[in-house]
C-alpha cells in the first residue's frame, strides 16, 4: 500500500510524496478536480466562473460519494511536489484487485514522471500481491490510453464511454 510511504524524485529532481487527504484539504482537492475539467468547461461560454466552480463542486462531491460507497476502505491521498499539493491519488483495494480510482495532476506537475512513478508503485504492489491493477479511462482521452498501454495495461471491457483497463502479471510477459 502506498499511503504516506511514497517519497521519490521527479525527473527534474523535485521531491514527490503522498499525504492522506484531510477534510481541510477539500478546497485544494476541488481545485485539482477542476483542473481536470478546465478544457471541457472552457467550451461552456454561457457559464461564468462561479457557475463552473459550482458545477465542479457538485461533480467532485458526487464522485467522492460514489467512491466512498463502493470502496469504503479506499485511500485518498494528496500528491505533494516539493511539499505543495500537485495532485490526488485515490486507490481502493480488495482481495482480488487494486483499483486505481483516480489519479490527477495539476498541469504544472504533468510530464515530470510523477504519474508514471505512482502507477509504477501500484504495479509493483499488484505484482507482489498477485492481484490485478484496474483503472477506468474515458475513451476519448487518447493520452491517458497511451499512457496506460505504455505501462502494460490492456482493455478488458468496453462500457461505451469508458474503457476498463487492467495490469496483470499475465500482461507483463
C-alpha positions, 0 to 999 in steps of 0.5 A: 500500500502506498499511503504516506510511504511514497517519497521519490524524485521527479525527473527534474529532481523535485521531491514527490510524496503522498499525504492522506487527504484531510477534510481541510484539504477539500478546497485544494482537492476541488481545485485539482478536480477542476483542473481536470475539467478546465478544457471541457468547461472552457467550451461552456461560454454561457457559464461564468466562473462561479457557475463552473466552480459550482458545477465542479463542486457538485461533480467532485462531491458526487464522485467522492460519494460514489467512491466512498460507497463502493470502496469504503476502505479506499485511500485518498491521498494528496500528491505533494511536489516539493511539499505543495499539493500537485495532485490526488491519488485515490486507490481502493483495494480488495482481495482480488484487485487494486483499483486505481480510482483516480489519479490527477495532476495539476498541469504544472506537475504533468510530464515530470514522471510523477504519474508514471512513478505512482502507477509504477508503485501500484504495479509493483504492489499488484505484482507482489500481491498477485492481484490485478491493477484496474483503472477506468479511462474515458475513451476519448482521452487518447493520452491517458490510453497511451499512457496506460498501454505504455505501462502494460495495461490492456482493455478488458471491457468496453462500457461505451464511454469508458474503457476498463483497463487492467495490469496483470502479471499475465500482461507483463510477459 
